[in-house]
Amino acid sequence: MWRYSWIVIIPLFCFAVLPATAQRRGITAVIDNKKPLAVIPFQLKGKQVIIPVTLSGSSDTLRFIFDTGAEVTVLHSGTAERLKLGSSRQGFMSGTNNAMIKTPMATLNALYFKEVRMPYVSAYLENLDNLGQVDGVIGIALLKNYIVKIDYLQQQLLLFRQGSTPTSNTGRLLHFQLNFTTPVIEAAIQLPDGSNLAGHYHITTGGDYGILFNWPYVEKYRLHERLPTLSTDRVQDMVKVLTYTNSSVSELKLGGYPIGSVPVSYCKDINDLGVFTEVAGAIGFDVWKQFTVTINYDKKELYIELPKGKQQ
């Protein structure tokens, strides 16, 4: 199960990702965002979006998980060894239990997503054997450079230039804030007793759940007493085995859309702290798969739209 939250705690050396579509100084360009820069077909491996990626200097097609909750880019250490990519520095990473691990890092000269080139990407080198045939994980680094649209029905990832969010007349345009670098959106859950509880949630498209609550939020609102226990899971994190309790809420309200019977989980070790606001938890794949999702990180806009045939 994908429960990791890759977060940089203390980078020992910082390298900036250069904008892929920089404009010349003094020149204002009119950006037409009706046509994407690239349309990338993806595969669904369980609840993971797997996209093809190539590295400069290599003809191999790599398999990367795309997850909006991944605050850092991770390259499988086995893949780095095979491609003879050495570590240039070290940093610290944190898993879901906030334990820090010293991890080697490398600067990738360029990543290619079909026609799109993203230069100078900092990557943490980590053993990803537990994820199966996966070469890496990317999320925020891609969002910072492009508007990203996830079409789950067509299984396509579309990349647009930064600018206006591409929308239609059938969806909802929402605004989000950032917790560190992860987008946070407002939503509300309906509990078994019929009461509603609002909160702020990380947008985590790669999360193997509907909602994963932070433990302080669970304790504050006594969710461990108010929600029925359906099952438990023991999952290996970066440092130790964590025990998750699984339940469900009767409804999640997101941007005016009511989503019924959403699976939820919580664990005493899970606490993704909010910088300026209380973070209730993270909304994962089981929710986002029901929409076509467009994220404009630069303008802090989230556009969600039901696929044709499911529109209200």
N, C-alpha and C positions, 0 to 999 in steps of 0.2 A: 504494500500500500504506500502511496506517495504522500508522506506526511511532512517531508522536510521543508524548511523555510530557509533558503540560503541568504544569509545576511552578513555583510561585512561589518565587523565590530571595530577592529583597529587595523587599518591598512598601514603597513610599514612604509610603503612608497606609493605615491599616487600617480597614475598616468591618465590623462584625459582622453576620452573618445572623441575624435574629431567629427564635426558635422559632415554628413555625406553630401549635403546639398547646399553648401555655403554659397552666398551671393557675393558678387563683387561690391566693394564699398561704393556707396553712392548710387547704385542701380537698383531700382525697385521692379521686381518681376511680378507679373500677374500669373498666379498659379491656378491651373485648371485641375481640380481634383476629381473630375468625373472619370478620368482614366488612371488606373493604378500604374505604378512603376514596374511592379512585378506581381504575377499571380503564381503562388507557390502551392502545388498540391501537397496535402499532408495525409498521413496515415494515422488512424486512431489505434493506439496500442493500449487496450484497456480503456483508461480514462485520460490517456496522455496524447497530446498533439505532437506528432513526430514530423519534423520538416527536414528536407535535404539541404545540406550545407557543404560547401567546399572551402578549403583553406588555400591561401596563396602558396604557390610552389608545390601543390599536390593535385593530382587528378582524381583522388579518391573522393567519393561522395559519402559524407558523414551523416549520421542520424542524430539530430538534436531535438530534445524536448523543448517546446516553447511553452513557457509558463509566466504569466504576468506577475506572479508572486516571487519570481526569482530575481532578487536584488543584485545578484552577481552572476557573471557568466562562468560556467564550470566546464572544463574539458577533462574527459576521462583520462586518468594518468596512464592507462594502458595504451590509449590512442596517441597520447603525446610521446610515449616511448617509441611506438611503432613509426611515428612520423619524425622522430629524432628532434623533438622540440624540448629544449632544456628549460629549467627554471631560472629566472633572472632575479627573483626577489621572493620574499615571503610576506604573508599577511595572516590574519586570523578570521576564521569563519565560525558561525554559530548555527546549531541545529535548533529544533523546536523546543528543546529544554534549556536553551540559552547557554549551554556549555561551549566554551571557546576552544578551538583547535587550531594550532599553527599549521598553515598550509602553504606549499610552494605555489608561486604564481609565474605566469609567462605573458608576454605581449605578443598577440597574434597579428602579423603584418596586415592581414585583411581576411575578412569572411565574405563569402559570396552567397547570396540568396538569389539564384537564377541570374537576372540581369543586374542586380543591385550589389554594389561593393561597399562594405563597411570597413574602414581602415582602423588599424591600431586599437585592437580590442584586448583589454586586460582580462585574463582568464585565470581562475583558480584550478589547480591540477589536483583532482580528487578521484579516488577509486569509486567507479560507478557500477561495479559488477552486479550489485544488488538490483539494478534497474533493468537488467537484461542487455539486449543488443542496442545500447545507446552510447553515443560518443560524447555527448555534452548536454548542457542545459543553458538556455538563454531566455531572457525576459526583458528586464528594464533597459538593457543596453539597446535592444531593438526598438523599444517604445520611445526612447529618447531621440532617436534619429528619424523615425517615420510614424505616420499614422498607420495603425495596424487594424485590419478588419479580419475577423475570424468567422468564416462561413462554415458552420458545422454540417449543414445539409449537403453542400457541394464538396465538403472537405477541401477547402481552399483557404490559404492565408494570403491576403492582399495587402501590399505595401503602397502607401501614397506619400507624396511629398508633404512636409509640414505646411500647414495653412488651414483653410476652412475644413471642418469635419464633413465628409461626404454623407449626406442624409437623403431620405425620401419622405413621403407624406404619411407613412404608416407606422413609424417607430416613435420612440421617446428619447429626447436629448436630455441627459442628466449631467450634473456637474459633480466632480469629485475633488477631494483634497488629498494631500500626500502625508503619509506617516513614514518618516525618513524618505525613502524613494518609492514606496509602494502605494498605488492608488487606493483610496478609502471612499466608500459610498454609503449613503444612508439607506436603511431598510428597516422593516418591522416584521416581527414574527407573531403568530397567534398561538397561544399556549392551550393545552387541553381544557383549561377552565374557561376559555373564551376570551381571556384578557389579551391585550396587545402590548408588545414590548419593542420599543424603537432602539436602534443602536447604529454604530458605525462599523462597517465591515471591510476588510481587505478584499480587493478584487484579485482572486487567485484562480485563474482558469485551469491551472494544472493540479488543483487540489483534489484528492481522491475522496471526495465527500460532497454533501450538499452544503452544510454549514459546519465549521469547526470552531467551537466556542473557546475563548480564553478563560482560564480557570477563575481569575478574579471576577469576571462577569458572571460566571456560573454561581460563585459563592454569593455575590452581592444580591442576585435576584433568586437565589435558592433553586436554580434550574435542576440541580441534582436531586431535589426533592419533588419538584413540580412536573418533571418529565419522566415517563416510564422507561425503565431499562429494558431494552430489547435484546442486547447482546454485548459482549466485550471482545476486544482485540488486543493482542500483545504484539507490538511493532518495534523492530530494532531501529533506534535513532543513531546519530553519529557516535554517541558515547554509551548509551544504555538502552535497555528494553523499556518501552513505555506502555502503559495499560490505558486503552481508550474505552469509554462507555458509549454505546450507540443507542440512539433514540430517534424520535421524529417530532416535527411540529406540524400542526394541521395546515398552516398556511404561512407563506413568506410573501410580503408585499414589497415589490421592487419597482420603483419608477411608475407606479400605478398599475403594474401587472400583478395579479394574484396568482401565486404558484402553490398548488396544493400538495400536501403530504411530502414534505421535504425531509430527507434523512439528515440527522445531526449527530455530532460526536463531541466529546470533551475529555480532557485528561488533566490531572492535577499538575502536570509538568508544563502545560502549554500556557504561555503568557507572552504574546507579542505586544509589548508595551506601546502605548500611544504617546506621541510627543506632546501634542496640544489638546488631545481629546481622548476620551475613553474609547478603546477599541473592543467591540464585543467579540470579534473573531474574524473568520474569513469565509467568504462564499466561494464554493468550489465548482467543479465540473458538472455535477448533477443538476445545478441550476443553470449555468451558462450554456450548456449544450442545447437548451430549449430556445435559444435566441441566435440571431446573427449579431455579433458584438463588434463594435468599432471603438477604438480607444485613441483619442487625440491627447497624448501626454502633455504636449506643449501648452495647449489651451485648457487642460484639465476637464475634458469633455468625454463622456461615455454615451454612445448611441446604441440602444438595443432595439431589436426589431424581431418580431415573430416571423418564421418562415411562411411563405405563401401556403395557404390552406389551413394555417393555424391562427391567422390574424383575427383579432377580435372585431 
